[in-house]
Amino acid sequence: MQYTHVIHPFEPVYDQNSKILILGSFPSVKSREQKFFYGHPRNRFWKVLAGVLDREVPGTICEKKAFLLENHIAVWDVIASCEIKGSSDSSIKNAQPTDLAKIIAESKVERIFVNGQTAGRMYAKYQEKMLGMKACVLPSTSPANAAFSTEKLIQIWQEALLDI
């Protein structure tokens, strides 16, 4: 598989009432096709958040946006553009970071969480110093993270997210 230069194809989800910012690394091929976050059918992000908040799993993009905003959650990614092979975070090179300052300035974000180790490393490298906010690294909801069951992810994410 060859490297492809990809620019992030969609906008962040947030509003002035967002208190939590969850950052991924970069959208998968499926997410880029759907033009929305965590679009791979086996990615457990939506199941995990629904489990944490004891809500129904949202289905459509409109339902997902409403779900996030109703729960004061902002979602974006750490990388604005990069060279990548398919959906492989480990293949990312020449990453250009997203500008998170606008989200912070236009919301009430108090805590930042990153979905997985790659997002954590990229956030620490590119954005942490500029924003002056540390991020809590949570285990990835990606189907590639087979070390954690959905139930275990819900437990870990719940402990982190609801401890604010």
N, CA, C and O atoms as a DFTB+ gen file, in Angstrom:
656 C
 N C O
     1  1       0.854      -1.187       0.000
     2  2       0.000       0.000       0.000
     3  2       0.893       1.240       0.000
     4  3       1.901       1.293       0.704
     5  1       0.517       2.214      -0.782
     6  2       1.295       3.439      -0.911
     7  2       0.806       4.517       0.044
     8  3      -0.336       4.509       0.504
     9  1       1.722       5.448       0.325
    10  2       1.344       6.619       1.107
    11  2       0.480       7.536       0.253
    12  3       0.697       7.682      -0.950
    13  1      -0.502       8.148       0.903
    14  2      -1.359       9.138       0.272
    15  2      -1.351      10.380       1.136
    16  3      -1.456      10.290       2.359
    17  1      -1.227      11.550       0.505
    18  2      -1.338      12.797       1.264
    19  2      -2.838      13.096       1.414
    20  3      -3.565      13.201       0.426
    21  1      -3.278      13.229       2.662
    22  2      -4.702      13.423       2.930
    23  2      -4.893      14.641       3.820
    24  3      -4.182      14.827       4.807
    25  1      -5.860      15.460       3.456
    26  2      -6.273      16.613       4.270
    27  2      -7.561      16.225       4.981
    28  3      -8.462      15.643       4.376
    29  1      -7.643      16.546       6.253
    30  2      -8.837      16.194       7.049
    31  2     -10.090      16.682       6.318
    32  3     -10.188      17.862       5.983
    33  1     -11.054      15.778       6.067
    34  2     -12.177      16.140       5.197
    35  2     -13.420      16.720       5.870
    36  3     -14.390      17.026       5.176
    37  1     -13.428      16.881       7.191
    38  2     -14.628      17.435       7.827
    39  2     -14.263      18.269       9.036
    40  3     -13.123      18.257       9.500
    41  1     -15.241      18.987       9.536
    42  2     -15.050      19.962      10.607
    43  2     -15.236      19.341      11.988
    44  3     -15.852      18.283      12.124
    45  1     -14.705      19.999      13.001
    46  2     -14.937      19.524      14.368
    47  2     -16.396      19.694      14.763
    48  3     -17.136      20.459      14.145
    49  1     -16.796      18.972      15.798
    50  2     -18.124      19.137      16.386
    51  2     -17.918      19.738      17.771
    52  3     -17.252      19.149      18.622
    53  1     -18.492      20.907      17.987
    54  2     -18.439      21.568      19.289
    55  2     -19.396      22.753      19.267
    56  3     -19.842      23.187      18.205
    57  1     -19.702      23.267      20.447
    58  2     -20.428      24.527      20.545
    59  2     -19.951      25.250      21.802
    60  3     -19.030      24.787      22.476
    61  1     -20.561      26.352      22.109
    62  2     -20.123      27.180      23.242
    63  2     -20.300      26.476      24.587
    64  3     -19.715      26.904      25.582
    65  1     -21.091      25.411      24.636
    66  2     -21.325      24.694      25.895
    67  2     -20.461      23.443      26.065
    68  3     -20.563      22.757      27.082
    69  1     -19.618      23.143      25.086
    70  2     -18.774      21.948      25.163
    71  2     -17.793      22.082      26.325
    72  3     -17.117      23.101      26.463
    73  1     -17.723      21.039      27.164
    74  2     -16.838      21.044      28.331
    75  2     -15.710      20.035      28.213
    76  3     -14.665      20.191      28.845
    77  1     -15.914      19.006      27.411
    78  2     -14.935      17.943      27.211
    79  2     -14.571      17.923      25.736
    80  3     -15.446      17.994      24.873
    81  1     -13.281      17.826      25.449
    82  2     -12.810      17.683      24.073
    83  2     -12.151      16.318      23.942
    84  3     -11.201      16.004      24.659
    85  1     -12.665      15.506      23.018
    86  2     -12.090      14.195      22.733
    87  2     -11.425      14.276      21.366
    88  3     -12.049      14.629      20.365
    89  1     -10.134      13.937      21.355
    90  2      -9.353      14.026      20.124
    91  2      -8.912      12.649      19.652
    92  3      -8.379      11.854      20.426
    93  1      -9.139      12.381      18.387
    94  2      -8.574      11.211      17.752
    95  2      -7.291      11.622      17.054
    96  3      -6.857      12.769      17.165
    97  1      -6.691      10.697      16.343
    98  2      -5.472      11.021      15.602
    99  2      -5.835      11.592      14.229
   100  3      -5.615      12.774      13.965
   101  1      -6.386      10.752      13.365
   102  2      -6.753      11.141      12.002
   103  2      -7.829      10.171      11.541
   104  3      -7.774       8.993      11.895
   105  1      -8.808      10.626      10.762
   106  2      -9.914       9.736      10.379
   107  2      -9.468       8.551       9.525
   108  3      -8.597       8.674       8.663
   109  1     -10.086       7.411       9.787
   110  2      -9.840       6.208       8.990
   111  2     -10.405       6.397       7.579
   112  3     -11.126       7.357       7.307
   113  1     -10.067       5.471       6.701
   114  2     -10.602       5.510       5.343
   115  2     -12.130       5.535       5.386
   116  3     -12.754       6.335       4.689
   117  1     -12.740       4.664       6.204
   118  2     -14.208       4.616       6.307
   119  2     -14.770       5.939       6.819
   120  3     -15.786       6.414       6.310
   121  1     -14.129       6.534       7.810
   122  2     -14.592       7.823       8.337
   123  2     -14.462       8.909       7.279
   124  3     -15.336       9.767       7.150
   125  1     -13.369       8.871       6.522
   126  2     -13.189       9.870       5.453
   127  2     -14.258       9.697       4.378
   128  3     -14.754      10.683       3.833
   129  1     -14.613       8.458       4.073
   130  2     -15.678       8.201       3.089
   131  2     -17.012       8.734       3.586
   132  3     -17.775       9.320       2.819
   133  1     -17.296       8.532       4.877
   134  2     -18.568       8.964       5.458
   135  2     -18.567      10.443       5.846
   136  3     -19.618      11.031       6.099
   137  1     -17.374      11.032       5.889
   138  2     -17.196      12.428       6.278
   139  2     -17.674      12.704       7.704
   140  3     -18.268      13.740       8.001
   141  1     -17.383      11.715       8.586
   142  2     -17.683      11.912       9.997
   143  2     -16.851      10.968      10.851
   144  3     -16.352       9.945      10.381
   145  1     -16.717      11.336      12.100
   146  2     -15.851      10.659      13.048
   147  2     -16.274       9.218      13.324
   148  3     -17.459       8.903      13.429
   149  1     -15.271       8.361      13.438
   150  2     -15.444       6.975      13.872
   151  2     -16.487       6.238      13.028
   152  3     -17.439       5.649      13.539
   153  1     -16.264       6.297      11.723
   154  2     -17.210       5.716      10.773
   155  2     -17.019       4.239      10.490
   156  3     -17.890       3.615       9.883
   157  1     -15.905       3.665      10.912
   158  2     -15.707       2.233      10.683
   159  2     -16.737       1.470      11.518
   160  3     -16.870       1.738      12.712
   161  1     -17.461       0.535      10.924
   162  2     -18.524      -0.161      11.666
   163  2     -18.033      -0.918      12.898
   164  3     -18.816      -1.174      13.813
   165  1     -16.752      -1.279      12.936
   166  2     -16.242      -1.986      14.109
   167  2     -15.565      -1.065      15.125
   168  3     -15.144      -1.526      16.186
   169  1     -15.455       0.234      14.813
   170  2     -14.902       1.152      15.811
   171  2     -15.932       1.289      16.925
   172  3     -17.122       1.467      16.665
   173  1     -15.471       1.205      18.153
   174  2     -16.387       1.150      19.296
   175  2     -16.642       2.502      19.949
   176  3     -17.254       2.557      21.015
   177  1     -16.192       3.586      19.339
   178  2     -16.322       4.912      19.939
   179  2     -17.757       5.227      20.347
   180  3     -18.007       5.614      21.489
   181  1     -18.693       5.064      19.426
   182  2     -20.085       5.445      19.722
   183  2     -20.699       4.521      20.762
   184  3     -21.474       4.978      21.602
   185  1     -20.375       3.236      20.729
   186  2     -20.864       2.302      21.743
   187  2     -20.284       2.644      23.117
   188  3     -20.987       2.598      24.127
   189  1     -19.002       2.987      23.143
   190  2     -18.355       3.315      24.409
   191  2     -18.963       4.583      25.006
   192  3     -19.321       4.595      26.184
   193  1     -19.086       5.645      24.214
   194  2     -19.680       6.882      24.748
   195  2     -21.114       6.661      25.200
   196  3     -21.515       7.159      26.252
   197  1     -21.887       5.924      24.422
   198  2     -23.270       5.632      24.812
   199  2     -23.289       4.839      26.117
   200  3     -24.134       5.087      26.977
   201  1     -22.372       3.896      26.273
   202  2     -22.286       3.124      27.505
   203  2     -21.886       3.976      28.696
   204  3     -22.440       3.827      29.785
   205  1     -20.932       4.862      28.494
   206  2     -20.478       5.770      29.555
   207  2     -21.633       6.646      30.037
   208  3     -21.800       6.868      31.236
   209  1     -22.421       7.135      29.093
   210  2     -23.489       8.085      29.403
   211  2     -24.849       7.417      29.599
   212  3     -25.843       8.098      29.851
   213  1     -24.897       6.091      29.484
   214  2     -26.131       5.328      29.632
   215  2     -27.210       5.840      28.675
   216  3     -28.333       6.142      29.080
   217  1     -26.843       5.925      27.418
   218  2     -27.740       6.398      26.358
   219  2     -27.789       5.383      25.232
   220  3     -26.989       4.449      25.180
   221  1     -28.737       5.581      24.336
   222  2     -28.805       4.767      23.128
   223  2     -27.649       5.155      22.204
   224  3     -27.224       6.310      22.179
   225  1     -27.153       4.187      21.453
   226  2     -26.075       4.460      20.498
   227  2     -26.672       5.242      19.325
   228  3     -27.613       4.775      18.684
   229  1     -26.129       6.428      19.044
   230  2     -26.655       7.200      17.910
   231  2     -26.281       6.534      16.588
   232  3     -25.236       5.894      16.472
   233  1     -27.164       6.697      15.587
   234  2     -26.929       6.028      14.315
   235  2     -26.493       6.945      13.193
   236  3     -25.462       6.715      12.562
   237  1     -27.264       7.972      12.944
   238  2     -26.968       8.866      11.823
   239  2     -25.970       9.951      12.252
   240  3     -25.716      10.150      13.440
   241  1     -25.426      10.627      11.277
   242  2     -24.514      11.737      11.583
   243  2     -25.242      12.813      12.380
   244  3     -24.685      13.352      13.337
   245  1     -26.453      13.128      12.009
   246  2     -27.232      14.134      12.755
   247  2     -27.441      13.691      14.203
   248  3     -27.307      14.495      15.124
   249  1     -27.768      12.422      14.402
   250  2     -27.958      11.905      15.764
   251  2     -26.650      11.958      16.551
   252  3     -26.649      12.285      17.737
   253  1     -25.549      11.642      15.898
   254  2     -24.243      11.670      16.565
   255  2     -23.863      13.087      16.974
   256  3     -23.376      13.303      18.083
   257  1     -24.082      14.053      16.086
   258  2     -23.788      15.455      16.428
   259  2     -24.643      15.905      17.604
   260  3     -24.136      16.517      18.544
   261  1     -25.924      15.607      17.556
   262  2     -26.826      15.994      18.643
   263  2     -26.412      15.328      19.952
   264  3     -26.414      15.969      21.003
   265  1     -26.059      14.049      19.894
   266  2     -25.605      13.291      21.060
   267  2     -24.399      13.976      21.702
   268  3     -24.366      14.167      22.918
   269  1     -23.426      14.339      20.901
   270  2     -22.227      15.000      21.426
   271  2     -22.579      16.338      22.074
   272  3     -22.187      16.604      23.211
   273  1     -23.309      17.169      21.358
   274  2     -23.604      18.509      21.862
   275  2     -24.506      18.475      23.097
   276  3     -24.323      19.268      24.020
   277  1     -25.480      17.559      23.119
   278  2     -26.355      17.429      24.294
   279  2     -25.575      17.043      25.540
   280  3     -25.972      17.365      26.660
   281  1     -24.462      16.352      25.335
   282  2     -23.640      15.891      26.451
   283  2     -22.389      16.756      26.655
   284  3     -21.473      16.374      27.382
   285  1     -22.365      17.913      26.009
   286  2     -21.291      18.910      26.161
   287  2     -19.925      18.356      25.779
   288  3     -18.912      18.672      26.403
   289  1     -19.917      17.523      24.738
   290  2     -18.687      16.900      24.261
   291  2     -18.325      17.469      22.892
   292  3     -19.158      17.527      21.988
   293  1     -17.078      17.884      22.758
   294  2     -16.527      18.296      21.472
   295  2     -15.662      17.155      20.949
   296  3     -15.026      16.445      21.727
   297  1     -15.640      16.980      19.624
   298  2     -14.818      15.942      19.005
   299  2     -14.064      16.548      17.826
   300  3     -14.620      17.279      17.006
   301  1     -12.777      16.214      17.776
   302  2     -11.932      16.672      16.674
   303  2     -10.750      15.723      16.607
   304  3     -10.707      14.735      17.340
   305  1      -9.815      16.004      15.762
   306  2      -8.616      15.183      15.640
   307  2      -7.383      16.043      15.828
   308  3      -7.439      17.265      15.685
   309  1      -6.274      15.404      16.147
   310  2      -5.018      16.095      16.400
   311  2      -4.353      16.506      15.088
   312  3      -3.652      17.516      15.039
   313  1      -4.568      15.735      14.033
   314  2      -3.869      15.945      12.767
   315  2      -4.813      16.543      11.723
   316  3      -5.922      16.052      11.511
   317  1      -4.343      17.621      11.072
   318  2      -5.109      18.282      10.010
   319  2      -4.806      17.676       8.646
   320  3      -5.687      17.590       7.791
   321  1      -3.569      17.261       8.446
   322  2      -3.179      16.613       7.198
   323  2      -1.932      15.780       7.453
   324  3      -1.164      16.045       8.379
   325  1      -1.748      14.775       6.619
   326  2      -0.585      13.901       6.778
   327  2      -0.451      13.022       5.555
   328  3      -1.296      13.024       4.660
   329  1       0.625      12.278       5.543
   330  2       0.777      11.192       4.597
   331  2       0.485       9.925       5.391
   332  3       0.998       9.736       6.493
   333  1      -0.348       9.062       4.815
   334  2      -0.799       7.881       5.542
   335  2      -1.041       6.732       4.571
   336  3      -1.422       6.942       3.419
   337  1      -0.815       5.526       5.052
   338  2      -1.160       4.321       4.285
   339  2      -2.501       3.832       4.798
   340  3      -2.589       3.331       5.919
   341  1      -3.542       3.970       3.999
   342  2      -4.880       3.522       4.390
   343  2      -5.352       4.203       5.652
   344  3      -5.509       5.424       5.692
   345  1      -5.581       3.397       6.701
   346  2      -6.062       3.917       7.982
   347  2      -5.042       3.720       9.098
   348  3      -5.365       3.915      10.269
   349  1      -3.829       3.340       8.754
   350  2      -2.831       2.949       9.743
   351  2      -2.190       4.140      10.449
   352  3      -1.394       4.868       9.856
   353  1      -2.546       4.332      11.732
   354  2      -1.926       5.393      12.526
   355  2      -0.410       5.251      12.567
   356  3       0.312       6.248      12.575
   357  1       0.069       4.012      12.592
   358  2       1.512       3.802      12.694
   359  2       2.250       4.230      11.429
   360  3       3.472       4.378      11.448
   361  1       1.529       4.429      10.336
   362  2       2.169       4.845       9.086
   363  2       2.202       6.365       8.913
   364  3       2.812       6.856       7.963
   365  1       1.564       7.114       9.804
   366  2       1.455       8.570       9.646
   367  2       2.832       9.220       9.630
   368  3       3.668       8.965      10.496
   369  1       3.048      10.061       8.628
   370  2       4.270      10.861       8.573
   371  2       3.918      12.240       8.022
   372  3       2.860      12.443       7.427
   373  1       4.834      13.177       8.237
   374  2       4.641      14.566       7.796
   375  2       3.305      15.133       8.280
   376  3       2.580      15.780       7.525
   377  1       3.000      14.881       9.534
   378  2       1.730      15.351      10.109
   379  2       1.740      16.859      10.318
   380  3       2.731      17.435      10.766
   381  1       0.631      17.476       9.987
   382  2       0.398      18.887      10.280
   383  2      -0.732      18.938      11.303
   384  3      -1.795      18.367      11.064
   385  1      -0.529      19.606      12.435
   386  2      -1.543      19.584      13.493
   387  2      -2.753      20.458      13.184
   388  3      -2.674      21.419      12.418
   389  1      -3.871      20.098      13.801
   390  2      -5.066      20.937      13.723
   391  2      -4.891      22.128      14.661
   392  3      -4.076      22.092      15.583
   393  1      -5.653      23.166      14.419
   394  2      -5.635      24.344      15.284
   395  2      -6.746      24.170      16.314
   396  3      -7.925      24.339      16.003
   397  1      -6.367      23.836      17.518
   398  2      -7.344      23.607      18.583
   399  2      -7.694      24.882      19.338
   400  3      -8.660      24.896      20.100
   401  1      -6.939      25.938      19.145
   402  2      -7.143      27.180      19.905
   403  2      -8.544      27.742      19.713
   404  3      -9.134      28.265      20.659
   405  1      -9.082      27.644      18.511
   406  2     -10.424      28.176      18.232
   407  2     -11.484      27.442      19.062
   408  3     -12.379      28.067      19.631
   409  1     -11.375      26.124      19.124
   410  2     -12.344      25.348      19.909
   411  2     -12.258      25.749      21.380
   412  3     -13.285      25.958      22.025
   413  1     -11.055      25.856      21.909
   414  2     -10.871      26.230      23.308
   415  2     -11.432      27.626      23.567
   416  3     -12.094      27.853      24.580
   417  1     -11.170      28.554      22.660
   418  2     -11.629      29.942      22.823
   419  2     -13.146      30.067      22.729
   420  3     -13.733      30.926      23.386
   421  1     -13.783      29.231      21.928
   422  2     -15.219      29.364      21.661
   423  2     -16.078      28.393      22.467
   424  3     -17.272      28.258      22.201
   425  1     -15.485      27.719      23.443
   426  2     -16.239      26.745      24.238
   427  2     -15.859      26.888      25.705
   428  3     -15.161      27.820      26.104
   429  1     -16.341      25.936      26.489
   430  2     -16.014      25.898      27.910
   431  2     -15.189      24.651      28.230
   432  3     -15.286      24.103      29.328
   433  1     -14.377      24.207      27.267
   434  2     -13.602      22.980      27.443
   435  2     -12.697      23.099      28.664
   436  3     -11.878      24.010      28.783
   437  1     -12.883      22.126      29.575
   438  2     -12.107      22.068      30.813
   439  2     -11.109      20.931      30.787
   440  3     -10.064      20.997      31.434
   441  1     -11.435      19.878      30.031
   442  2     -10.593      18.679      29.994
   443  2     -10.461      18.194      28.555
   444  3     -11.387      18.300      27.750
   445  1      -9.281      17.660      28.261
   446  2      -9.011      17.097      26.946
   447  2      -8.649      15.627      27.126
   448  3      -7.826      15.268      27.968
   449  1      -9.278      14.795      26.322
   450  2      -9.013      13.362      26.306
   451  2      -8.579      12.991      24.893
   452  3      -9.069      13.554      23.915
   453  1      -7.661      12.042      24.797
   454  2      -7.255      11.574      23.477
   455  2      -7.571      10.092      23.362
   456  3      -7.386       9.317      24.301
   457  1      -8.051       9.724      22.190
   458  2      -8.484       8.359      21.910
   459  2      -7.297       7.586      21.328
   460  3      -7.134       7.503      20.111
   461  1      -6.479       7.026      22.211
   462  2      -5.370       6.194      21.781
   463  2      -4.003       6.839      21.909
   464  3      -3.875       8.054      22.064
   465  1      -2.995       5.998      21.841
   466  2      -1.606       6.412      22.052
   467  2      -1.084       7.354      20.967
   468  3      -0.379       8.315      21.273
   469  1      -1.423       7.090      19.704
   470  2      -0.929       7.965      18.633
   471  2      -1.458       9.372      18.814
   472  3      -0.704      10.338      18.700
   473  1      -2.742       9.497      19.095
   474  2      -3.319      10.826      19.337
   475  2      -2.639      11.478      20.540
   476  3      -2.395      12.684      20.540
   477  1      -2.335      10.684      21.557
   478  2      -1.657      11.207      22.739
   479  2      -0.279      11.744      22.425
   480  3       0.083      12.833      22.870
   481  1       0.499      10.985      21.659
   482  2       1.845      11.439      21.281
   483  2       1.783      12.698      20.421
   484  3       2.544      13.642      20.635
   485  1       0.882      12.706      19.459
   486  2       0.768      13.868      18.558
   487  2       0.301      15.108      19.321
   488  3       0.804      16.207      19.088
   489  1      -0.656      14.935      20.228
   490  2      -1.123      16.071      21.026
   491  2       0.032      16.627      21.861
   492  3       0.247      17.839      21.898
   493  1       0.769      15.745      22.528
   494  2       1.890      16.182      23.373
   495  2       2.947      16.902      22.535
   496  3       3.541      17.878      22.992
   497  1       3.178      16.437      21.339
   498  2       4.206      17.020      20.471
   499  2       3.793      18.372      19.900
   500  3       4.597      19.304      19.877
   501  1       2.552      18.489      19.440
   502  2       2.142      19.670      18.679
   503  2       1.263      20.682      19.425
   504  3       1.342      21.877      19.143
   505  1       0.432      20.232      20.367
   506  2      -0.585      21.140      20.880
   507  2      -0.550      21.416      22.377
   508  3      -1.019      22.465      22.816
   509  1      -0.013      20.512      23.156
   510  2      -0.079      20.655      24.612
   511  2       0.561      21.951      25.107
   512  3      -0.043      22.677      25.897
   513  1       1.749      22.238      24.659
   514  2       2.459      23.436      25.123
   515  2       1.714      24.712      24.713
   516  3       1.580      25.640      25.510
   517  1       1.238      24.752      23.481
   518  2       0.535      25.925      22.987
   519  2      -0.749      26.185      23.779
   520  3      -1.059      27.329      24.113
   521  1      -1.494      25.111      24.076
   522  2      -2.764      25.268      24.783
   523  2      -2.580      25.353      26.297
   524  3      -3.436      25.889      27.000
   525  1      -1.475      24.829      26.790
   526  2      -1.258      24.805      28.235
   527  2      -2.205      23.861      28.955
   528  3      -2.522      24.073      30.125
   529  1      -2.656      22.826      28.269
   530  2      -3.575      21.840      28.844
   531  2      -3.049      20.440      28.563
   532  3      -2.782      20.090      27.414
   533  1      -2.902      19.644      29.611
   534  2      -2.523      18.245      29.437
   535  2      -3.750      17.466      28.974
   536  3      -4.888      17.857      29.232
   537  1      -3.495      16.372      28.293
   538  2      -4.576      15.500      27.846
   539  2      -4.466      14.159      28.561
   540  3      -3.370      13.670      28.833
   541  1      -5.597      13.591      28.851
   542  2      -5.674      12.248      29.424
   543  2      -5.767      11.260      28.261
   544  3      -6.690      11.330      27.450
   545  1      -4.801      10.339      28.189
   546  2      -4.788       9.353      27.106
   547  2      -5.647       8.154      27.509
   548  3      -5.393       7.498      28.520
   549  1      -6.663       7.887      26.700
   550  2      -7.555       6.750      26.922
   551  2      -7.251       5.652      25.902
   552  3      -6.759       5.942      24.812
   553  1      -7.539       4.398      26.244
   554  2      -7.308       3.330      25.273
   555  2      -8.165       3.531      24.027
   556  3      -9.323       3.940      24.102
   557  1      -7.569       3.236      22.901
   558  2      -8.232       3.446      21.617
   559  2      -9.474       2.577      21.464
   560  3      -9.509       1.426      21.898
   561  1     -10.489       3.157      20.839
   562  2     -11.715       2.426      20.517
   563  2     -11.618       1.732      19.159
   564  3     -12.569       1.087      18.719
   565  1     -10.483       1.864      18.505
   566  2     -10.267       1.262      17.187
   567  2     -10.411      -0.251      17.233
   568  3     -10.083      -0.875      18.242
   569  1     -10.901      -0.847      16.144
   570  2     -10.960      -2.305      16.091
   571  2      -9.559      -2.927      16.135
   572  3      -9.422      -4.107      16.456
   573  1      -8.528      -2.155      15.821
   574  2      -7.151      -2.656      15.889
   575  2      -6.702      -2.871      17.333
   576  3      -5.731      -3.588      17.574
   577  1      -7.392      -2.261      18.292
   578  2      -7.047      -2.416      19.709
   579  2      -7.831      -3.585      20.296
   580  3      -8.827      -3.401      20.996
   581  1      -7.360      -4.781      19.994
   582  2      -8.060      -5.988      20.439
   583  2      -7.791      -6.316      21.904
   584  3      -8.418      -7.216      22.463
   585  1      -6.867      -5.596      22.527
   586  2      -6.515      -5.874      23.925
   587  2      -7.642      -5.511      24.892
   588  3      -7.660      -5.992      26.025
   589  1      -8.575      -4.674      24.459
   590  2      -9.653      -4.211      25.338
   591  2     -11.012      -4.584      24.761
   592  3     -11.302      -4.312      23.596
   593  1     -11.836      -5.207      25.586
   594  2     -13.221      -5.477      25.191
   595  2     -13.996      -4.169      25.246
   596  3     -13.543      -3.197      25.850
   597  1     -15.153      -4.146      24.621
   598  2     -16.000      -2.955      24.684
   599  2     -16.364      -2.648      26.130
   600  3     -16.366      -1.485      26.534
   601  1     -16.671      -3.672      26.911
   602  2     -17.047      -3.475      28.316
   603  2     -15.908      -2.843      29.112
   604  3     -16.139      -1.955      29.933
   605  1     -14.674      -3.303      28.869
   606  2     -13.508      -2.757      29.573
   607  2     -13.272      -1.302      29.148
   608  3     -12.945      -0.453      29.977
   609  1     -13.440      -1.025      27.856
   610  2     -13.301       0.362      27.372
   611  2     -14.327       1.266      28.050
   612  3     -13.992       2.366      28.491
   613  1     -15.562       0.809      28.133
   614  2     -16.607       1.612      28.786
   615  2     -16.209       1.892      30.221
   616  3     -16.339       3.025      30.685
   617  1     -15.731       0.894      30.926
   618  2     -15.335       1.081      32.331
   619  2     -14.212       2.119      32.456
   620  3     -14.298       3.027      33.283
   621  1     -13.176       1.989      31.650
   622  2     -12.032       2.904      31.727
   623  2     -12.438       4.316      31.316
   624  3     -12.100       5.287      31.993
   625  1     -13.161       4.424      30.208
   626  2     -13.590       5.743      29.737
   627  2     -14.533       6.389      30.752
   628  3     -14.456       7.595      30.986
   629  1     -15.414       5.603      31.352
   630  2     -16.369       6.150      32.328
   631  2     -15.634       6.721      33.535
   632  3     -15.958       7.813      34.002
   633  1     -14.661       5.996      34.033
   634  2     -13.884       6.475      35.175
   635  2     -13.195       7.799      34.867
   636  3     -13.124       8.684      35.720
   637  1     -12.691       7.928      33.653
   638  2     -11.987       9.159      33.257
   639  2     -12.952      10.312      32.969
   640  3     -12.783      11.415      33.489
   641  1     -13.946      10.054      32.151
   642  2     -14.834      11.129      31.696
   643  2     -15.762      11.645      32.802
   644  3     -16.056      12.839      32.867
   645  1     -16.209      10.758      33.647
   646  2     -17.173      11.185      34.657
   647  2     -16.495      11.666      35.941
   648  3     -17.167      12.007      36.915
   649  1     -15.170      11.691      35.933
   650  2     -14.393      12.168      37.071
   651  2     -14.024      13.638      36.875
   652  3     -12.874      14.028      37.079
   653  1     -15.008      14.454      36.476
   654  2     -14.697      15.888      36.294
   655  2     -15.672      16.738      37.068
   656  3     -15.577      17.965      37.043
